[in-house]
Amino acid sequence: MAQQQLFQTIESNIYLYGGHFQRNFPSWHYPREQHQLFELIAVMQGSVTMFMGTSRRVISAGEAVIITPETPHESFNFSGDRLQFFCFHFNVGDLDLKTRIIKNLGNVVIPADSVVSQAARKLIQSIVVLEEANVQAAERKFRLEIFFLDFMIALSKSQPVVTTAQEYPEREVILAQKLASGLFAEDTTRRTFQAVCAHRNISTTYGHRIFKKIYGVTPTEYAKERQFSRAKGLLEIGENSIEAIALQMKFSSQASFSKQFKQWSGMTPSAFRKTQKRERHSADYLV
C-alpha cells in the first residue's frame, strides 16, 4: 500500500510568561528593565511613551510594540489620560522566526491596521473569552498555547515595519536619560536639575532643551510625575501606613505628604487607597 507522507518531525518550543492587563493613571512610570525574553505590549486605551535602548517611541491605542531580548526599556504615561494595555513575555525555539521578529518588528511602533496588531487584538479577545469560561486548568493551558500559535502565524508572515516616528540623535537620547536618572539619588532624594547639569558639565539651558525635546515634558514636570507615580505605587501596595510612606518619600510629615498628594490627584492618600481597593487598578494576571 502506498504511504502518503503528511509530515515527518515537528518540534515546538514556546515559552509564555506574565500575561496581564495593566490599567494605570496619568503619571504612571515603570522603571528601566532588561531581560532575555520578547515582550509584547498592545495598547488599548491612551498612549505609552517607551524608551528602548537609545530610541523613544509613543505607542497609542490600537498599536503594539515587540521589545526584543536584552533591550533596556522604560515606560511612562505622559498623555494625561488613563492608560490600558495588554502585556506578555514570550520566547520561541524557532531561530528563523526569532530572527524575523527581531528584523521586521523589533522595537518599532506596529500600526493599528497591520496584520500583527490585528492578531494581537484577536489574541486578547480570545483570552478574555477564555477567562470568562469555566474550563479546567489543562484545557486552559492548551487553549492559551493555541491562541499564541495563531499569533505566531501572523508574526511569521510579517513584513518589515517602516517607522514614521521621529528619530532623535542617539547622543541626545542618552544624555536625556542620564539627566533623568540624575534627578533622584539612590535613596530617592530629589536633586535639583541645575546640580544634575553641573555634574554633566553642561549648561542648565542646554540640558533643559534636550530634556524637553526627548521626554516631551520639563524636568520639573518629569520629577513631579515620578514622585506621584511612586506615591501611588506605595499606596496601592497597602502594607505601610500613610505616615511610613510619607517618611519613605522624604516628606517632613504625614500632613505635608497628604497636602502634596491631594494637589497631585485631587484626593487624599486614604481616599486614593480606598479607591484602589475597590476598583483594582493593579494588573489582572491571565497566565
N, C-alpha and C positions, 0 to 999 in steps of 0.2 A: 504493500500500500504506500502511495506517495505521501510524504510528510510535508505539510505546509508550515514553514517556519514563520512564526509571528514575531518573536523577539528572542534574544539569547539571554544576556545578563543585564539586569537593571539594578544598580546600586545607588541608593539615595541617602544623603546625609544632610539633614537640615536641623537648625537649632533656633528656637524661638524663646525670647525672654522678655518679661516685664511689659506685656501689652496692657495699656491703660488709657483711659480718657483723662485729660488734665483740664481743669477749669480754674482760671486764675483771674484775679482782679488786675486793673491797671497797676503799673509799677512793679509787677512780678519780675523776678530775676532768678535764673538758675545758674549757679557758678560754673566756671570753666571745668570741663572734664575731658577725659581721653580714655578710650577703651579699644578692644580688639574686635568689636562687632560692628556690623552695619546698623544704622538707626534710621527708621522711617518716622517722619513727622508729617502728618496730614492735618492742615489747619481747617477747622470747621466754622469758627467764628473769630472775628478780629484779625490781628496780624501779629507775628512774632519776628523780632529782629534777632538774627543769629550771626555771631562771629565764628567762622570756621577757618582755622588756620589764620591766614592773612586776608581772608575775604569777608565782606559784610553783605548779608543777604536779608531781605524782608520778604517773608512768606505770608501771603494773605489768604483769606477764606477761599477754599476750593483748590488751593495749590498745595504742593508737597515738596519735601526735600529728603534725599537719602544721604546721610552723613557717612563717609567712608571710614573704615577701621583706622585707628591711630590718629584721627584728625582731632586736634583740640577744638572744642566748641563751647560756646557760652550763649545763653538765651535771655532775652529781655522782652517785656511788653511795654513798649514806648507809645502805643497807639492811643492811650486814654480810654480804650473800650475794654470790655470783658474779652478774654481770650479763651478759646476752647480748641483743643487739638487731640488727635489720637497719635499714640507713640508706641513703637515696639522695637526691640533689638533683635537682630537675626544674623545668621551665618549660613552659608551653603557650601557643600563639599565640591560642587562642580566648578573647577577652576576657570573654564571658559565663560560660564555665566558670571562668576565673580569679577572677572576681568571686564566683561561687557558692562556690568553695572558701574564699575569704577570709571570706565572710559566714557560712557554715554550719559550717565545720570549723577555721578558723584558730586555732591556739594554745590549743586546748582538748583535754582528755583524751577520746579517742574510745573508747567502751565496747567491750569484747571481743566482745559479741554483736551489734554493729552491722554493717550491710552493708559499711561501709568497712573495718573491722578484719578481717572475714572475707575481703574481697577482697585485703587486704594479705597475709594468711597464704597465700592461694592464689597470689599473685604470688611470694612467697618459695619456696613448694614447687615452682612451675614453673621458677624459676631454678635451684634445686638440681638438679632432674632434668636440665635442660639442661646444667649444668656437668658432670654425670656422663656425658653422651652425647658421642660423637665426631662433632661436626658442624663443617663448615667455617665460617670466620670470617663470610662473607657471610650464610649461613643463620642463624648465631647472632645476628647483629645484628638481622635482621628478626624473628626469634622473640622477642627481648627487646622489640622495639617492639610486637609483637602482645600480649605479656603486659602491657605498660604500658598499651596502649589498652584492654584489658579492665578494668584497674584504673580507668582514666579513666571508663569507663561507670558504675562504682559511684560515683565522685565526682560525676558529672553527675546522679545520682538521689538524692544525699544530702539529708537533711533537717537543719535546724539542731540541733546537739548542745546539749542543756540540761545544763550542767555542775552537778554536785553537789559539786564541790570547794570547800573553804573558801576564801573570798576574804579577802585581807588588805588593810588600808588602803594605798594607794599610797605615802604618805609613809613608812610603816614599812618597806615593801619596799625603797624607795630608800635609806633610812638604813642598813638591814642590809647592803645591797650595798656601800655606801661604807665601812662598818666592816670588812667582809670584805676589800675591796681594800686597806684601810689597814694590814692586819696584816703585809704584806710590802712592803718598799721596792722600788724599781725594780731594784736589784741582788739581789733575793730575800732580803735580810737581814730576819730576823724582828723585828717591833716588838711591844711589849707592848700588850695591849688597853687598859690604863689610859692609855697615851700616845695611842692612837688616839682614845679617847673624849674626852680632854682637848683634842685637836686639833679635835674636832667640838663642843666646848663643851657636852658632856652628861656626866652622872654615869656612873661605871662600872656602877653598879647598874642604871640605866635602859638603858644600852647592852647590858648582858648579857641583860636580859629581852627586849628587842626582837630581839637576835641569835638567842637560843634559840627564840623564837616563830616566826621566819621560816625559819631554817635547820634547826631541829629538833635541833641539836647545840650544845654550848657553844663559845665562841671557841677555847678550848684544844683541844677535840676537832677542830674545823674546821682549825686551823693544823696539827695533827699529821697529819691526813688529807691536807692539801695537800702537806706535806713528803714524806709517804710516797708519794703518787702521783707526785710529781716524781722521787723517787729511783728508783722502779720504771721510770719512763719513760726516764730516763738509762741505767739498766742494760739495758733492752730494746734500746736503740739499738746498744749493743755496740762503739761506736767508741772510747770513752775508757776508760782504766784505772780501777779502783776508787779508786785514790789520787787521780786527777784529779777524779773525781765527788765525792769527799769534800771536796776543796778548793772545788769549784764550789758545793757546798751549804753552805759556810761552817763545816764541822766542823774542829776543831783538828788532827785526824789521821785517817788511814785506820782505825786501831783504834777511835777514837771513833765514826766513822760506822758501822763494821761492828757494833759493840755496839748502837747505836741501831737499826739496820736489823733486827737479829735480834730485838730487843724488839718491833718493829712486825710482823714477818712470821713469826717463828719459825724463820727460816733465815738463813744468812749471805748477803751480796751475791753472792759467787761461786756459791753453790748456787742462788740465785734466777736468776741469769743462765743457768746450765746448764738449768734447768727451762724457761725461756723459749725457748731454742734448740730444745729437744726438743718442747715442746707447741705452740709457735707460737700464743701467745695474742694476738698482734697481729692487726690486721684482715686478713680474707681478701677481697681486692677481686674483684668479679664483673664490673663494667662500667667 
